[in-house]
């Protein structure tokens, strides 16, 4: 005779929007300093790469071949998009470093709850918790 066990799914508590502080590790002292160091290094790398890309710039040469002209145009467009993304990231990093001087760093801009350290360790310039970011992307 087969023995069946009751399902435990009905015994689980409902999942809340945000984990309680006991469920996650929040940003405190040493971790805050580690995140600040990470942001400072990312900023330095972005600034160094921007400097190197300026050194590598060259004037567009007049290409007689239409295919070469198109390739040149695509390369320039890609370079511009890459710079724009780097500037946007630099702006986010600068903003996060300014927030570190206040108690607002590590708080979600939308729901004002603490953002878990694990999220900040992956993306220290984030201003949204995962649930709020998911909602914003769906809107």
Backbone as a printed PyTorch tensor [residue, N CA C, xyz], in Angstrom:
tensor([[[  0.8400,  -1.1660,   0.0000],
         [  0.0000,   0.0000,   0.0000],
         [  0.8920,   1.2380,   0.0000]],

        [[  0.6490,   2.1370,  -0.9210],
         [  1.4640,   3.3380,  -1.0430],
         [  1.0570,   4.3530,   0.0050]],

        [[  2.0680,   4.9860,   0.5970],
         [  1.8200,   6.0110,   1.6070],
         [  2.0100,   7.3600,   0.9430]],

        [[  1.0330,   8.2150,   1.0930],
         [  1.1460,   9.5480,   0.5230],
         [  1.3690,  10.5360,   1.6490]],

        [[  2.1670,  11.5450,   1.3540],
         [  2.4100,  12.5820,   2.3490],
         [  1.7040,  13.8420,   1.9000]],

        [[  1.1760,  14.5880,   2.8390],
         [  0.4770,  15.8210,   2.4620],
         [  1.4440,  16.8370,   1.8660]],

        [[  0.9540,  17.6180,   0.9580],
         [  1.7540,  18.6580,   0.3100],
         [  2.0650,  19.7560,   1.3060]],

        [[  3.2790,  20.2340,   1.2770],
         [  3.6720,  21.3000,   2.1980],
         [  3.4370,  22.6850,   1.5920]],

        [[  3.0460,  22.7360,   0.3410],
         [  2.8820,  24.0470,  -0.2860],
         [  1.8050,  24.8670,   0.4110]],

        [[  0.8080,  24.2210,   0.9820],
         [ -0.2370,  24.9640,   1.6700],
         [  0.2220,  25.4450,   3.0410]],

        [[  1.3560,  24.8990,   3.5350],
         [  1.8500,  25.2890,   4.8420],
         [  2.8060,  26.4700,   4.7670]],

        [[  3.2680,  26.8460,   3.5860],
         [  4.2290,  27.9340,   3.4470],
         [  3.5580,  29.2780,   3.6840]],

        [[  4.2860,  30.1800,   4.3510],
         [  3.7340,  31.5260,   4.5240],
         [  3.7710,  32.2770,   3.2070]],

        [[  2.9250,  33.2630,   3.0430],
         [  2.9280,  34.0280,   1.7950],
         [  4.2500,  34.7740,   1.6400]],

        [[  4.6770,  34.9180,   0.3980],
         [  5.9120,  35.6290,   0.1100],
         [  5.6280,  37.1200,   0.1570]],

        [[  6.4390,  37.8410,   0.9190],
         [  6.2330,  39.2840,   1.0270],
         [  7.0040,  40.0050,  -0.0690]],

        [[  6.6560,  41.2640,  -0.2740],
         [  7.3010,  42.0890,  -1.2790],
         [  8.7890,  42.2390,  -0.9630]],

        [[  9.1260,  42.4400,   0.2920],
         [ 10.5060,  42.6150,   0.7140],
         [ 10.8310,  41.6420,   1.8260]],

        [[ 12.0340,  41.0680,   1.7860],
         [ 12.4290,  40.1980,   2.8710],
         [ 12.6450,  41.0050,   4.1430]],

        [[ 12.4340,  40.3650,   5.2610],
         [ 12.6650,  41.0560,   6.5230],
         [ 14.1580,  41.1610,   6.7550]],

        [[ 14.6000,  42.0910,   7.6130],
         [ 16.0300,  42.2500,   7.8470],
         [ 16.7120,  40.9730,   8.3250]],

        [[ 15.9820,  40.0670,   8.9430],
         [ 16.6010,  38.8210,   9.3770],
         [ 16.8040,  37.8730,   8.2040]],

        [[ 16.0840,  38.0710,   7.0980],
         [ 16.2110,  37.2040,   5.9270],
         [ 17.3560,  37.6100,   5.0080]],

        [[ 17.8360,  38.8040,   5.1370],
         [ 18.8440,  39.3050,   4.2200],
         [ 19.8830,  40.1080,   4.9810]],

        [[ 21.0240,  40.2540,   4.3800],
         [ 22.0820,  41.0230,   5.0000],
         [ 22.0260,  42.4350,   4.4480]],

        [[ 21.8750,  43.4040,   5.3360],
         [ 21.7790,  44.7910,   4.9220],
         [ 23.1610,  45.4320,   4.8880]],

        [[ 23.2350,  46.6190,   4.3260],
         [ 24.4900,  47.3380,   4.1860],
         [ 24.8270,  48.0260,   5.5120]],

        [[ 25.9840,  47.6960,   6.0450],
         [ 26.4610,  48.3310,   7.2580],
         [ 27.9560,  48.5580,   7.1430]],

        [[ 28.5090,  49.3730,   7.9890],
         [ 29.9210,  49.7100,   8.1100],
         [ 30.8880,  49.1980,   7.0740]],

        [[ 31.4610,  48.0100,   7.3180],
         [ 32.5020,  47.4470,   6.4580],
         [ 31.9740,  47.1970,   5.0440]],

        [[ 30.7680,  46.6910,   4.9380],
         [ 30.1880,  46.4360,   3.6100],
         [ 29.9840,  47.7420,   2.8470]],

        [[ 29.5690,  48.7790,   3.5330],
         [ 29.3820,  50.0840,   2.9020],
         [ 30.7170,  50.5840,   2.3440]],

        [[ 31.7780,  50.4130,   3.1070],
         [ 33.1020,  50.8230,   2.6610],
         [ 33.5400,  50.0080,   1.4460]],

        [[ 33.2450,  48.7120,   1.4420],
         [ 33.5800,  47.8630,   0.2980],
         [ 32.8320,  48.3180,  -0.9490]],

        [[ 31.5580,  48.6700,  -0.7930],
         [ 30.7740,  49.1440,  -1.9350],
         [ 31.3000,  50.4860,  -2.4300]],

        [[ 31.6840,  51.3500,  -1.5100],
         [ 32.2300,  52.6490,  -1.8950],
         [ 33.5290,  52.4560,  -2.6770]],

        [[ 34.3690,  51.5420,  -2.2320],
         [ 35.6180,  51.2430,  -2.9350],
         [ 35.3260,  50.6950,  -4.3300]],

        [[ 34.3510,  49.8130,  -4.4270],
         [ 33.9770,  49.2420,  -5.7240],
         [ 33.4800,  50.3260,  -6.6760]],

        [[ 32.6350,  51.2290,  -6.1780],
         [ 32.1320,  52.3250,  -7.0020],
         [ 33.2680,  53.2500,  -7.4430]],

        [[ 34.1840,  53.5460,  -6.5400],
         [ 35.3110,  54.4220,  -6.8610],
         [ 36.1890,  53.7870,  -7.9430]],

        [[ 36.4090,  52.4810,  -7.8440],
         [ 37.2020,  51.7780,  -8.8640],
         [ 36.4860,  51.7750, -10.2090]],

        [[ 35.1760,  51.5420, -10.1920],
         [ 34.4150,  51.5560, -11.4470],
         [ 34.4890,  52.9370, -12.0940]],

        [[ 34.3810,  53.9800, -11.2730],
         [ 34.4660,  55.3480, -11.7980],
         [ 35.8340,  55.5820, -12.4250]],

        [[ 36.8900,  55.1600, -11.7430],
         [ 38.2490,  55.3500, -12.2670],
         [ 38.4340,  54.5980, -13.5880]],

        [[ 37.8980,  53.3830, -13.6720],
         [ 38.0190,  52.6050, -14.9160],
         [ 37.2750,  53.2810, -16.0590]],

        [[ 36.0680,  53.7720, -15.7800],
         [ 35.3010,  54.4530, -16.8280],
         [ 36.0270,  55.7000, -17.3170]],

        [[ 36.5800,  56.4710, -16.3870],
         [ 37.2910,  57.6860, -16.7720],
         [ 38.5510,  57.3520, -17.5640]],

        [[ 39.2650,  56.2980, -17.1600],
         [ 40.4670,  55.8860, -17.8920],
         [ 40.1030,  55.3960, -19.2860]],

        [[ 39.0340,  54.6200, -19.4030],
         [ 38.6140,  54.1280, -20.7110],
         [ 38.1580,  55.2670, -21.6030]],

        [[ 37.4970,  56.2590, -21.0320],
         [ 37.0680,  57.4150, -21.8220],
         [ 38.2870,  58.1520, -22.3520]],

        [[ 39.3090,  58.2570, -21.5200],
         [ 40.5420,  58.9240, -21.9410],
         [ 41.2130,  58.1370, -23.0650]],

        [[ 41.2810,  56.8210, -22.9280],
         [ 41.8970,  55.9880, -23.9590],
         [ 41.1200,  56.0420, -25.2670]],

        [[ 39.7870,  56.0790, -25.1580],
         [ 39.0010,  56.1230, -26.3950],
         [ 39.1860,  57.4550, -27.1110]],

        [[ 39.4460,  58.5120, -26.3600],
         [ 39.7210,  59.8020, -27.0090],
         [ 41.0500,  59.7540, -27.7450]],

        [[ 42.0300,  59.0620, -27.1510],
         [ 43.3250,  58.9340, -27.8130],
         [ 43.2030,  58.1310, -29.1000]],

        [[ 42.2970,  57.1660, -29.1060],
         [ 42.1480,  56.2870, -30.2650],
         [ 41.2660,  56.8860, -31.3500]],

        [[ 40.6550,  58.0420, -31.0690],
         [ 39.7870,  58.6650, -32.0720],
         [ 40.5910,  59.0130, -33.3150]],

        [[ 39.9170,  58.9100, -34.4050],
         [ 40.5420,  59.3230, -35.6550],
         [ 39.4660,  59.9910, -36.4930]],

        [[ 39.9190,  60.8490, -37.3330],
         [ 38.9630,  61.5140, -38.2150],
         [ 38.4600,  60.5260, -39.2460]],

        [[ 37.2090,  60.6640, -39.5710],
         [ 36.6340,  59.8000, -40.6010],
         [ 37.2720,  60.1400, -41.9410]],

        [[ 37.7500,  59.1100, -42.5820],
         [ 38.3530,  59.2950, -43.8850],
         [ 37.2750,  59.1760, -44.9580]],

        [[ 37.4490,  59.9070, -46.0020],
         [ 36.5230,  59.8040, -47.1220],
         [ 36.7810,  58.4650, -47.8170]],

        [[ 35.7850,  57.6240, -47.7790],
         [ 35.9070,  56.2920, -48.3750],
         [ 35.2120,  56.2990, -49.7330]],

        [[ 35.9270,  55.9000, -50.7780],
         [ 35.2990,  55.8790, -52.0990],
         [ 34.2750,  54.7490, -52.2510]],

        [[ 34.4830,  53.6740, -51.5240],
         [ 33.5860,  52.5240, -51.6390],
         [ 32.3730,  52.7110, -50.7180]],

        [[ 31.1400,  52.6000, -51.2390],
         [ 29.9440,  52.7670, -50.4070],
         [ 29.8830,  51.7860, -49.2330]],

        [[ 30.3680,  50.5730, -49.4290],
         [ 30.3720,  49.5910, -48.3410],
         [ 31.3210,  50.0290, -47.2320]],

        [[ 32.4690,  50.5540, -47.6020],
         [ 33.4180,  51.0680, -46.6160],
         [ 32.8300,  52.2720, -45.8810]],

        [[ 32.1070,  53.1130, -46.5980],
         [ 31.4550,  54.2700, -45.9750],
         [ 30.4290,  53.8130, -44.9420]],

        [[ 29.6570,  52.7940, -45.3060],
         [ 28.6360,  52.2740, -44.3820],
         [ 29.2900,  51.6660, -43.1410]],

        [[ 30.3610,  50.9250, -43.3470],
         [ 31.0800,  50.3130, -42.2240],
         [ 31.6340,  51.3860, -41.3020]],

        [[ 32.2180,  52.4070, -41.8890],
         [ 32.7650,  53.5290, -41.1150],
         [ 31.6610,  54.2020, -40.2990]],

        [[ 30.5130,  54.4010, -40.9260],
         [ 29.3860,  55.0200, -40.2210],
         [ 28.8960,  54.1630, -39.0610]],

        [[ 28.8070,  52.8570, -39.2810],
         [ 28.3800,  51.9600, -38.2110],
         [ 29.3740,  51.9500, -37.0570]],

        [[ 30.6640,  51.9680, -37.3560],
         [ 31.6860,  51.9990, -36.3160],
         [ 31.5870,  53.2740, -35.4910]],

        [[ 31.3630,  54.4010, -36.1600],
         [ 31.2090,  55.6690, -35.4430],
         [ 29.9580,  55.6550, -34.5680]],

        [[ 28.8670,  55.1280, -35.0890],
         [ 27.6280,  55.0560, -34.3160],
         [ 27.8090,  54.1690, -33.0810]],

        [[ 28.4840,  53.0440, -33.2490],
         [ 28.7520,  52.1470, -32.1220],
         [ 29.6150,  52.8380, -31.0770]],

        [[ 30.6200,  53.5670, -31.5140],
         [ 31.4930,  54.2870, -30.5860],
         [ 30.7000,  55.3390, -29.8020]],

        [[ 29.8030,  56.0200, -30.4790],
         [ 28.9800,  57.0370, -29.8110],
         [ 28.0520,  56.3880, -28.7930]],

        [[ 27.4040,  55.2960, -29.1650],
         [ 26.5170,  54.5970, -28.2260],
         [ 27.2830,  54.0800, -27.0140]],

        [[ 28.4730,  53.5690, -27.2530],
         [ 29.3020,  53.0760, -26.1480],
         [ 29.6550,  54.2070, -25.2000]],

        [[ 30.0020,  55.3530, -25.7380],
         [ 30.3000,  56.5210, -24.8900],
         [ 29.0810,  56.9710, -24.1030]],

        [[ 27.9370,  56.9680, -24.7450],
         [ 26.7080,  57.3800, -24.0560],
         [ 26.4350,  56.4490, -22.8800]],

        [[ 26.5550,  55.1340, -23.1010],
         [ 26.3370,  54.1700, -22.0100],
         [ 27.3460,  54.3860, -20.8810]],

        [[ 28.5940,  54.6420, -21.2420],
         [ 29.6280,  54.8710, -20.2350],
         [ 29.3250,  56.1350, -19.4320]],

        [[ 28.8690,  57.1820, -20.1060],
         [ 28.5150,  58.4150, -19.4010],
         [ 27.3090,  58.2130, -18.4890]],

        [[ 26.3350,  57.4510, -18.9470],
         [ 25.1740,  57.1570, -18.1050],
         [ 25.5890,  56.3660, -16.8680]],

        [[ 26.4700,  55.3800, -17.0590],
         [ 26.9450,  54.5950, -15.9190],
         [ 27.7600,  55.4720, -14.9750]],

        [[ 28.5920,  56.3430, -15.5320],
         [ 29.3770,  57.2610, -14.7130],
         [ 28.4520,  58.1580, -13.8930]],

        [[ 27.3830,  58.6270, -14.4990],
         [ 26.3960,  59.4570, -13.7870],
         [ 25.7760,  58.6660, -12.6280]],

        [[ 25.3980,  57.3950, -12.8810],
         [ 24.8110,  56.5640, -11.8200],
         [ 25.8070,  56.3270, -10.6810]],

        [[ 27.0620,  56.1100, -11.0320],
         [ 28.0940,  55.8830, -10.0120],
         [ 28.2960,  57.1470,  -9.1820]],

        [[ 28.3910,  58.2830,  -9.8410],
         [ 28.5490,  59.5600,  -9.1160],
         [ 27.3590,  59.7890,  -8.1760]],

        [[ 26.1690,  59.4890,  -8.6620],
         [ 24.9630,  59.6430,  -7.8420],
         [ 25.0310,  58.7270,  -6.6170]],

        [[ 25.4340,  57.4790,  -6.8230],
         [ 25.5440,  56.5300,  -5.7110],
         [ 26.5860,  56.9910,  -4.6990]],

        [[ 27.7000,  57.5160,  -5.1720],
         [ 28.7330,  58.0090,  -4.2590],
         [ 28.2320,  59.2080,  -3.4540]],

        [[ 27.4300,  60.0670,  -4.0850],
         [ 26.8280,  61.1860,  -3.3280],
         [ 25.8440,  60.6720,  -2.2960]],

        [[ 25.0530,  59.6450,  -2.6730],
         [ 24.0910,  59.0710,  -1.7270],
         [ 24.7870,  58.4140,  -0.5450]],

        [[ 26.0090,  57.9400,  -0.7440],
         [ 26.7580,  57.3130,   0.3460],
         [ 27.0110,  58.3050,   1.4790]],

        [[ 27.0100,  59.5810,   1.1560],
         [ 27.2280,  60.6090,   2.1770],
         [ 25.9740,  60.8420,   3.0170]],

        [[ 24.8700,  60.2310,   2.6190],
         [ 23.5980,  60.3800,   3.3280],
         [ 23.1060,  59.0030,   3.7540]],

        [[ 21.9670,  58.9620,   4.3750],
         [ 21.3570,  57.6870,   4.7460],
         [ 20.4870,  57.1290,   3.6230]],

        [[ 20.5000,  57.7660,   2.4720],
         [ 19.6560,  57.3290,   1.3700],
         [ 20.2870,  56.2320,   0.5320]],

        [[ 21.5980,  56.0330,   0.6450],
         [ 22.2390,  54.9810,  -0.1470],
         [ 21.7310,  53.6210,   0.3360]],

        [[ 21.4140,  52.7690,  -0.6150],
         [ 20.9480,  51.4340,  -0.2680],
         [ 19.4570,  51.3560,  -0.0140]],

        [[ 18.7420,  52.4430,  -0.2750],
         [ 17.2850,  52.4580,  -0.1460],
         [ 16.6680,  52.5760,  -1.5280]],

        [[ 15.6130,  51.8130,  -1.7360],
         [ 14.9100,  51.8410,  -3.0090],
         [ 14.2470,  53.2030,  -3.2010]],

        [[ 14.4320,  53.7720,  -4.3620],
         [ 13.8620,  55.0840,  -4.6660],
         [ 12.3300,  55.0280,  -4.7400]],

        [[ 11.7970,  53.8480,  -5.0300],
         [ 10.3440,  53.7300,  -5.2130],
         [  9.6130,  53.3780,  -3.9210]],

        [[ 10.0680,  52.3310,  -3.2210],
         [  9.3510,  51.8670,  -2.0220],
         [ 10.0470,  52.2700,  -0.7260]],

        [[ 11.2600,  52.7970,  -0.8060],
         [ 12.0390,  53.2880,   0.3300],
         [ 12.4710,  52.2050,   1.3160]],

        [[ 12.4000,  50.9390,   0.8800],
         [ 12.8890,  49.8450,   1.7140],
         [ 14.3890,  49.6640,   1.4630]],

        [[ 15.0580,  49.0040,   2.4080],
         [ 16.4800,  48.7000,   2.2460],
         [ 16.6740,  47.7420,   1.0710]],

        [[ 17.6540,  48.0200,   0.2380],
         [ 18.0230,  47.1140,  -0.8470],
         [ 19.0110,  46.1150,  -0.2510]],

        [[ 18.7870,  44.8280,  -0.4400],
         [ 19.6940,  43.8280,   0.1390],
         [ 21.1350,  44.0020,  -0.3490]],

        [[ 22.0710,  43.7080,   0.5390],
         [ 23.4930,  43.8250,   0.2170],
         [ 23.8650,  42.9940,  -1.0010]],

        [[ 23.2880,  41.8120,  -1.1340],
         [ 23.6260,  40.9590,  -2.2810],
         [ 23.3300,  41.6680,  -3.5950]],

        [[ 22.2490,  42.4110,  -3.6480],
         [ 21.9070,  43.1660,  -4.8630],
         [ 22.9110,  44.2930,  -5.0870]],

        [[ 23.2360,  45.0080,  -4.0070],
         [ 24.1750,  46.1160,  -4.1250],
         [ 25.5820,  45.6220,  -4.4700]],

        [[ 25.9420,  44.4380,  -4.0080],
         [ 27.2580,  43.8930,  -4.3210],
         [ 27.3810,  43.6170,  -5.8220]],

        [[ 26.2850,  43.2300,  -6.4490],
         [ 26.2820,  42.9630,  -7.8910],
         [ 26.2100,  44.2670,  -8.6730]],

        [[ 25.3720,  45.1910,  -8.2190],
         [ 25.1720,  46.4640,  -8.9220],
         [ 25.1310,  47.5840,  -7.8830]],

        [[ 26.3000,  48.0600,  -7.4540],
         [ 26.3380,  49.0410,  -6.3590],
         [ 25.7360,  50.3980,  -6.6960]],

        [[ 25.4950,  50.6740,  -7.9730],
         [ 24.9010,  51.9590,  -8.3460],
         [ 23.3830,  51.8810,  -8.5180]],

        [[ 22.7880,  50.7630,  -8.1200],
         [ 21.3470,  50.6020,  -8.2890],
         [ 20.5760,  51.4990,  -7.3160]],

        [[ 19.4090,  51.9130,  -7.7350],
         [ 18.5500,  52.7250,  -6.8620],
         [ 17.1950,  52.0510,  -6.6450]],

        [[ 17.0180,  50.8370,  -7.2020],
         [ 15.7540,  50.1180,  -7.0500],
         [ 16.0050,  48.7040,  -6.5360]],

        [[ 15.0990,  48.2250,  -5.7100],
         [ 15.1230,  46.8180,  -5.3180],
         [ 14.5870,  46.0070,  -6.5010]],

        [[ 14.8100,  44.7170,  -6.4760],
         [ 14.4020,  43.8700,  -7.6060],
         [ 12.8880,  43.9180,  -7.8460]],

        [[ 12.0350,  43.8010,  -6.8000],
         [ 10.5920,  43.8520,  -7.0690],
         [ 10.1420,  45.1680,  -7.7220]],

        [[ 10.6890,  46.2920,  -7.2580],
         [ 10.2930,  47.5780,  -7.8460],
         [ 10.8350,  47.7290,  -9.2640]],

        [[ 12.0550,  47.2740,  -9.5070],
         [ 12.6160,  47.3490, -10.8430],
         [ 11.7990,  46.5050, -11.8130]],

        [[ 11.3720,  45.3360, -11.3570],
         [ 10.5430,  44.4660, -12.1870],
         [  9.2330,  45.1580, -12.5440]],

        [[  8.6130,  45.7970, -11.5590],
         [  7.3660,  46.5240, -11.8240],
         [  7.5730,  47.6690, -12.8020]],

        [[  8.6560,  48.4110, -12.6170],
         [  8.9300,  49.5370, -13.5180],
         [  9.1570,  49.0680, -14.9510]],

        [[  9.8400,  47.9520, -15.1000],
         [ 10.0910,  47.4220, -16.4440],
         [  8.8180,  46.9100, -17.1030]],

        [[  7.8730,  46.4480, -16.2960],
         [  6.6030,  45.9450, -16.8390],
         [  5.6820,  47.0900, -17.2400]],

        [[  5.8560,  48.2540, -16.6440],
         [  4.9610,  49.3960, -16.9260],
         [  5.2230,  50.0170, -18.2630]]])
